[in-house]
Amino acid sequence: MNRKRVGVLISGRGSNMAAIVKAARNPAYPAEIVCVVSNRPDAAGLQFARDNSIAAHAIDHKQFSSREEFDSALNDYLQSQRLDIVACAGFMRIMSPVLTKAWAGRMINIHPSLLPLYKGTHTHARALADGAKVHGCSVHYVSAELDSGPVIARAEVPVLPGDTPKTLAARVLVEEHKLYPKALAMVALT
Protein backbone atom coordinates (compact mmCIF):
# COMPACT_ATOMS: atom_id res chain seq x y z
CA MET A 1 0.00 0.00 0.00
CA ASN A 2 1.20 3.48 -0.85
CA ARG A 3 0.72 5.37 2.41
CA LYS A 4 0.08 9.12 2.27
CA ARG A 5 2.72 11.35 3.85
CA VAL A 6 1.22 13.45 6.65
CA GLY A 7 2.55 16.39 8.62
CA VAL A 8 0.83 17.34 11.87
CA LEU A 9 0.61 20.90 13.19
CA ILE A 10 0.33 21.43 16.96
CA SER A 11 0.61 24.24 19.49
CA GLY A 12 0.57 22.30 22.78
CA ARG A 13 0.53 18.81 24.21
CA GLY A 14 -0.64 17.22 20.98
CA SER A 15 -3.08 14.65 22.33
CA ASN A 16 -4.88 14.40 18.97
CA MET A 17 -1.50 14.14 17.23
CA ALA A 18 -0.63 11.27 19.58
CA ALA A 19 -3.88 9.50 18.67
CA ILE A 20 -3.01 9.81 14.97
CA VAL A 21 0.57 8.60 15.55
CA LYS A 22 -0.72 5.55 17.43
CA ALA A 23 -3.15 4.70 14.62
CA ALA A 24 -0.41 5.11 12.01
CA ARG A 25 1.76 2.50 13.75
CA ASN A 26 -0.46 -0.11 12.08
CA PRO A 27 1.14 -0.88 8.69
CA ALA A 28 -2.36 -1.20 7.20
CA TYR A 29 -3.20 2.42 8.12
CA PRO A 30 -3.25 4.47 4.89
CA ALA A 31 -1.10 7.34 6.21
CA GLU A 32 2.32 7.75 7.80
CA ILE A 33 3.20 10.65 10.08
CA VAL A 34 6.48 12.06 8.78
CA CYS A 35 6.76 15.28 10.77
CA VAL A 36 5.22 17.27 13.61
CA VAL A 37 5.53 21.04 13.54
CA SER A 38 4.68 23.53 16.29
CA ASN A 39 4.48 27.30 16.38
CA ARG A 40 5.63 27.05 20.01
CA PRO A 41 9.16 25.70 20.61
CA ASP A 42 8.17 24.50 24.12
CA ALA A 43 5.12 22.50 22.95
CA ALA A 44 5.05 19.20 24.84
CA GLY A 45 3.88 17.35 21.73
CA LEU A 46 7.26 17.90 20.06
CA GLN A 47 8.91 15.60 22.61
CA PHE A 48 6.23 12.95 21.99
CA ALA A 49 7.09 13.11 18.28
CA ARG A 50 10.82 12.76 18.99
CA ASP A 51 10.14 9.86 21.35
CA ASN A 52 8.29 8.16 18.47
CA SER A 53 11.07 8.77 15.93
CA ILE A 54 9.12 11.42 14.04
CA ALA A 55 10.80 14.61 12.85
CA ALA A 56 9.85 17.39 15.28
CA HIS A 57 10.27 20.97 14.15
CA ALA A 58 9.41 24.32 15.75
CA ILE A 59 8.83 27.56 13.90
CA ASP A 60 8.21 30.22 16.54
CA HIS A 61 5.47 32.53 15.30
CA LYS A 62 6.80 35.26 17.62
CA GLN A 63 9.92 35.54 15.44
CA PHE A 64 7.93 36.90 12.49
CA SER A 65 6.55 40.39 11.97
CA SER A 66 3.35 39.24 10.26
CA ARG A 67 1.02 36.27 10.02
CA GLU A 68 1.88 35.96 6.31
CA GLU A 69 5.63 35.80 7.00
CA PHE A 70 5.11 33.04 9.55
CA ASP A 71 2.75 31.16 7.25
CA SER A 72 5.26 31.44 4.42
CA ALA A 73 8.04 29.95 6.56
CA LEU A 74 5.72 27.18 7.72
CA ASN A 75 4.60 26.48 4.17
CA ASP A 76 8.22 26.29 2.98
CA TYR A 77 8.96 23.66 5.63
CA LEU A 78 5.81 21.66 4.90
CA GLN A 79 6.52 21.69 1.17
CA SER A 80 10.09 20.51 1.83
CA GLN A 81 8.69 17.41 3.54
CA ARG A 82 6.83 16.33 0.36
CA LEU A 83 3.57 15.94 2.26
CA ASP A 84 0.30 14.73 0.83
CA ILE A 85 -1.82 15.92 3.78
CA VAL A 86 -1.44 18.37 6.65
CA ALA A 87 -3.44 17.57 9.81
CA CYS A 88 -3.99 20.42 12.28
CA ALA A 89 -4.27 18.99 15.79
CA GLY A 90 -4.65 21.79 18.30
CA PHE A 91 -2.78 24.24 16.08
CA MET A 92 -3.94 27.52 17.59
CA ARG A 93 -3.26 29.85 14.70
CA ILE A 94 -5.61 31.58 12.28
CA MET A 95 -4.12 30.91 8.85
CA SER A 96 -3.65 33.34 6.01
CA PRO A 97 -4.24 32.48 2.35
CA VAL A 98 -0.51 31.70 2.12
CA LEU A 99 -1.36 28.37 3.78
CA THR A 100 -5.04 27.88 3.00
CA LYS A 101 -4.46 28.24 -0.76
CA ALA A 102 -1.27 26.18 -0.84
CA TRP A 103 -2.92 23.26 0.97
CA ALA A 104 -6.53 23.59 -0.26
CA GLY A 105 -8.17 20.18 -0.20
CA ARG A 106 -5.13 18.68 1.56
CA MET A 107 -5.29 20.29 5.02
CA ILE A 108 -7.69 19.09 7.71
CA ASN A 109 -8.49 20.19 11.24
CA ILE A 110 -10.31 18.85 14.27
CA HIS A 111 -12.66 21.23 16.03
CA PRO A 112 -14.44 20.72 19.38
CA SER A 113 -18.01 21.33 18.22
CA LEU A 114 -20.55 19.98 15.80
CA LEU A 115 -19.78 22.38 12.98
CA PRO A 116 -21.19 24.69 11.74
CA LEU A 117 -22.10 25.38 15.38
CA TYR A 118 -19.61 27.16 17.67
CA LYS A 119 -16.80 28.11 15.34
CA GLY A 120 -13.75 29.56 17.06
CA THR A 121 -12.92 29.19 20.75
CA HIS A 122 -14.76 28.47 24.02
CA THR A 123 -17.01 25.97 22.26
CA HIS A 124 -17.99 23.98 25.36
CA ALA A 125 -18.98 27.02 27.41
CA ARG A 126 -20.98 28.38 24.48
CA ALA A 127 -22.82 25.08 24.00
CA LEU A 128 -23.70 24.98 27.71
CA ALA A 129 -24.83 28.62 27.68
CA ASP A 130 -27.14 27.82 24.76
CA GLY A 131 -28.65 24.85 26.58
CA ALA A 132 -27.47 22.40 23.92
CA LYS A 133 -28.53 18.79 24.51
CA VAL A 134 -25.86 17.37 22.18
CA HIS A 135 -22.30 18.53 21.56
CA GLY A 136 -19.26 16.93 19.99
CA CYS A 137 -16.42 17.35 17.55
CA SER A 138 -15.88 17.66 13.81
CA VAL A 139 -13.04 17.02 11.39
CA HIS A 140 -13.17 19.38 8.44
CA TYR A 141 -11.11 20.64 5.55
CA VAL A 142 -9.34 23.91 6.31
CA SER A 143 -10.57 26.85 4.26
CA ALA A 144 -9.91 30.59 4.21
CA GLU A 145 -12.77 31.20 6.63
CA LEU A 146 -12.23 29.97 10.21
CA ASP A 147 -13.77 26.53 10.92
CA SER A 148 -15.90 26.72 7.78
CA GLY A 149 -14.48 24.13 5.38
CA PRO A 150 -16.45 21.02 4.37
CA VAL A 151 -17.02 18.59 7.25
CA ILE A 152 -15.46 15.14 6.81
CA ALA A 153 -16.78 13.43 9.95
CA ARG A 154 -18.39 14.21 13.31
CA ALA A 155 -18.88 12.53 16.68
CA GLU A 156 -21.58 13.45 19.19
CA VAL A 157 -21.72 13.36 22.97
CA PRO A 158 -24.74 14.10 25.15
CA VAL A 159 -24.71 17.19 27.31
CA LEU A 160 -25.39 15.92 30.82
CA PRO A 161 -27.12 17.70 33.71
CA GLY A 162 -24.46 19.44 35.79
CA ASP A 163 -21.90 19.53 32.98
CA THR A 164 -19.26 22.23 33.16
CA PRO A 165 -17.08 23.31 30.25
CA LYS A 166 -14.33 21.12 31.74
CA THR A 167 -16.42 17.94 32.09
CA LEU A 168 -17.94 18.40 28.65
CA ALA A 169 -14.51 19.05 27.12
CA ALA A 170 -13.16 15.84 28.67
CA ARG A 171 -15.93 13.74 27.09
CA VAL A 172 -15.54 15.45 23.73
CA LEU A 173 -11.77 14.87 23.80
CA VAL A 174 -12.29 11.10 24.17
CA GLU A 175 -14.34 11.21 20.96
CA GLU A 176 -11.78 13.44 19.21
CA HIS A 177 -9.10 10.81 19.80
CA LYS A 178 -11.29 8.19 18.10
CA LEU A 179 -12.62 10.42 15.32
CA TYR A 180 -9.44 12.06 14.04
CA PRO A 181 -7.57 8.86 13.10
CA LYS A 182 -10.70 7.59 11.29
CA ALA A 183 -11.21 10.87 9.42
CA LEU A 184 -7.54 11.09 8.43
CA ALA A 185 -7.74 7.54 7.07
CA MET A 186 -10.81 8.51 5.03
CA VAL A 187 -8.96 11.48 3.53
CA ALA A 188 -5.83 9.41 2.87
CA LEU A 189 -7.86 6.86 0.93
CA THR A 190 -9.37 9.47 -1.42
C-alpha atoms as one frame of an Amber mdcrd trajectory, in Angstrom:
protein
   0.000   0.000   0.000   1.201   3.483  -0.851   0.724   5.372   2.410   0.079
   9.125   2.268   2.722  11.354   3.850   1.216  13.452   6.651   2.552  16.390
   8.621   0.828  17.337  11.870   0.609  20.905  13.192   0.332  21.431  16.955
   0.613  24.239  19.490   0.573  22.303  22.777   0.532  18.810  24.209  -0.643
  17.220  20.975  -3.084  14.650  22.331  -4.878  14.400  18.967  -1.504  14.139
  17.229  -0.634  11.274  19.585  -3.882   9.501  18.670  -3.012   9.805  14.971
   0.565   8.601  15.546  -0.715   5.547  17.433  -3.148   4.701  14.618  -0.407
   5.111  12.015   1.763   2.496  13.754  -0.455  -0.105  12.084   1.140  -0.882
   8.693  -2.361  -1.198   7.203  -3.197   2.418   8.121  -3.246   4.475   4.892
  -1.101   7.344   6.211   2.319   7.752   7.796   3.202  10.646  10.076   6.479
  12.062   8.778   6.757  15.279  10.770   5.221  17.269  13.606   5.526  21.044
  13.543   4.681  23.525  16.293   4.480  27.295  16.376   5.629  27.051  20.013
   9.160  25.703  20.614   8.165  24.503  24.116   5.123  22.503  22.954   5.051
  19.198  24.837   3.884  17.351  21.729   7.261  17.897  20.060   8.909  15.599
  22.607   6.230  12.951  21.992   7.086  13.114  18.280  10.819  12.755  18.988
  10.137   9.860  21.350   8.291   8.161  18.475  11.075   8.765  15.927   9.117
  11.425  14.043  10.805  14.607  12.845   9.852  17.386  15.278  10.266  20.970
  14.152   9.410  24.319  15.752   8.833  27.559  13.903   8.211  30.216  16.545
   5.470  32.535  15.298   6.801  35.261  17.617   9.921  35.538  15.437   7.928
  36.897  12.487   6.549  40.393  11.967   3.349  39.238  10.257   1.017  36.269
  10.017   1.878  35.960   6.313   5.633  35.804   7.002   5.112  33.040   9.550
   2.749  31.158   7.252   5.259  31.443   4.415   8.042  29.952   6.556   5.721
  27.182   7.725   4.596  26.484   4.165   8.218  26.290   2.982   8.963  23.659
   5.632   5.805  21.656   4.902   6.521  21.691   1.168  10.091  20.512   1.825
   8.689  17.408   3.540   6.829  16.332   0.361   3.570  15.937   2.263   0.297
  14.728   0.829  -1.820  15.917   3.779  -1.443  18.369   6.654  -3.436  17.574
   9.808  -3.988  20.418  12.285  -4.274  18.989  15.790  -4.649  21.787  18.300
  -2.776  24.244  16.082  -3.942  27.516  17.591  -3.258  29.851  14.695  -5.614
  31.575  12.284  -4.124  30.913   8.853  -3.654  33.336   6.011  -4.243  32.481
   2.346  -0.513  31.702   2.123  -1.365  28.374   3.782  -5.041  27.883   2.996
  -4.464  28.238  -0.755  -1.270  26.179  -0.838  -2.924  23.264   0.972  -6.528
  23.593  -0.263  -8.166  20.178  -0.202  -5.132  18.681   1.561  -5.289  20.294
   5.019  -7.686  19.089   7.707  -8.493  20.195  11.243 -10.310  18.849  14.268
 -12.660  21.232  16.025 -14.440  20.724  19.384 -18.005  21.332  18.218 -20.555
  19.983  15.800 -19.782  22.384  12.980 -21.189  24.688  11.740 -22.101  25.382
  15.384 -19.614  27.157  17.668 -16.801  28.115  15.340 -13.750  29.562  17.062
 -12.916  29.193  20.755 -14.756  28.473  24.017 -17.010  25.972  22.259 -17.987
  23.978  25.356 -18.985  27.023  27.409 -20.981  28.379  24.483 -22.820  25.075
  24.004 -23.702  24.982  27.707 -24.831  28.623  27.679 -27.142  27.824  24.760
 -28.652  24.848  26.581 -27.470  22.396  23.917 -28.533  18.792  24.511 -25.863
  17.367  22.175 -22.305  18.532  21.557 -19.257  16.926  19.991 -16.423  17.348
  17.547 -15.885  17.661  13.807 -13.040  17.025  11.390 -13.173  19.383   8.436
 -11.111  20.645   5.546  -9.341  23.914   6.305 -10.571  26.848   4.258  -9.911
  30.589   4.208 -12.769  31.198   6.634 -12.229  29.971  10.212 -13.774  26.532
  10.920 -15.899  26.725   7.779 -14.484  24.126   5.375 -16.450  21.018   4.372
 -17.022  18.587   7.246 -15.462  15.143   6.809 -16.775  13.432   9.953 -18.395
  14.210  13.313 -18.881  12.528  16.675 -21.577  13.445  19.188 -21.725  13.357
  22.970 -24.743  14.097  25.146 -24.709  17.193  27.311 -25.391  15.919  30.821
 -27.120  17.703  33.707 -24.465  19.444  35.788 -21.903  19.533  32.980 -19.257
  22.225  33.161 -17.078  23.307  30.254 -14.329  21.124  31.745 -16.422  17.936
  32.091 -17.937  18.399  28.652 -14.512  19.049  27.120 -13.161  15.844  28.665
 -15.935  13.737  27.090 -15.542  15.447  23.731 -11.771  14.870  23.803 -12.291
  11.104  24.173 -14.339  11.208  20.959 -11.784  13.440  19.209  -9.099  10.813
  19.802 -11.289   8.191  18.097 -12.615  10.419  15.316  -9.438  12.063  14.044
  -7.569   8.864  13.099 -10.700   7.591  11.294 -11.215  10.867   9.418  -7.544
  11.088   8.434  -7.743   7.544   7.067 -10.807   8.508   5.032  -8.957  11.483
   3.532  -5.827   9.412   2.869  -7.859   6.861   0.931  -9.366   9.471  -1.424
